[in-house]
Each structure stands twice: as C-alpha cells, then as structure tokens.
C-alpha cells in the first residue's frame, strides 16, 4: 500500500512532505505533487508533514478523491522527481482550504 496525494495539494504544492521522504518518491507538476506508488515504502512520514492535509494512506483515501490514486500513478511516471523542499506556490495559503480544485490541476510537469 502507498500514500496518495489528493486534491488539497492543487495550487498549494507545499513540499514539506518531500523533505521528510526517505525514498524520494515524490514527483512534481506545475501546481501539484504526486507519489509514485511503487516507490513509496508506506513509512507515513509525509502525511503529518503536509500543511494542506492532502496526503492519505491508499486505504483511507476519501472516496470523493478516488481518481487521485490513478493520477498519482500516471503522473509519477511523467513528471520530474523532486527531492528537496522548495517554496510553496505564491497562492498556497489562499488555496489551502479551497474545495473542488480538480479543474485547476495543471497536468504539465514542473
């Protein structure tokens, strides 16, 4: 089982999770991060580190965000790996608690 980055990350892209990941399984898009499901070792370090509360164990992923399991798997093979903490997006604090952000997800790599 892996962890999954879900909708709350969109337009925030805090990278606190990247900083604590021992296996570098995060990948970066323009306004979203994903976890490679085959690289994640299910250590759980990333979940409490996320300021947007966007990371879930696969088994606990809310059903309304079920598609994010597939999005993480797909984009983690297309986007570049990120291994160090970076600045969050400038609008991160504004978008941190915004709901229904799926249409804002940019599929382009960082």
N, C-alpha and C positions, 0 to 999 in steps of 0.2 A: 504494500500500500504506500502511496506517495501523498504528499501535500499538494494542494491545488490553490493557485492564486485566482480569486474571483473578482467580480465587478467592482467592489470598493476601491481597488487599485487604480482603476481607469482615471486618467488625468491627475493622479497624485504621484505615483511612481516613487514612493519613498524607498530607499534602498537599505534601510536598517537590517532587513532580512538577509540581504546579500552579505553584509558584514559578518553575520554570525553563522553562515552556512559553511560547514566543514568540508563539503564536497563540490562546491562551486556549480550547483545545478540550476542556477537562475539564468534566464535569457531576457534580453532587453528589446522592447519595441519602442516606438516613439513616445507612447503615453501609457505603457502598461508593462508589467513584468510577468513572466511565466516560469514554472518549474518543470524541468524535464523529468517525466515520471520514472524513467529507467535509471536515472542518476540519483534521484532522491533516496536517501537511506532511512527516511522516516524518523529522524532524530528529534524533530519537534522544536528545534532551536528557533526557527524562523517565525513560527506562529505568534508567540508573545512579543516578538520584536517589531511586528508590523503596527505602525501608528494608525493605519486605516482599518485594522482588523479585517484584512482581505484574504488571509491565508487559513485554509481549513484542511484537516485530515480528509482524505478522499471519502471515507465512510461518513463523515459529518458534514459534507458539503450540502448546504441548503438546496432543496430540490429546485427552487427558482433559479439557481445558478448551475444546474446540471451540465449545461453546454460548456462550461469553463473547463471541465475535465478534458474534453476533446480539444478545446482551444489551447490549453497548456501543452498537450501532447503535440499538436500540429505546429504551433509557433516556436516551440523549443527546438525544432529541427530546422527552422528558417531564420531565426534571429540570432544575433551575436551573444556569446556568453558574457556575463558581467560578473566580475569577481571582487570588485571593490565598491565601497559606499560612494555615492555621488550625491549632489544636491538634488532634492526633490524638485518636481516641476514647479515653476513660479506660482501656479494657481492651485497647488496641492492643498493648502489649508482651506481654500474656498470650496474645493470639490470633495474634500474628505468625507463629508456626511451627506452628499447629494445622492439621491436614489435614481434608479433607472438610467444608468450611464452607458448601457450597452451600445447605443447608437454612436457614442463618442469614441469607441475603441478604434484606434488607428492601426491597421494591420501591417503597416510598414515597419521594417527594422529600425533600430536606433541609428 
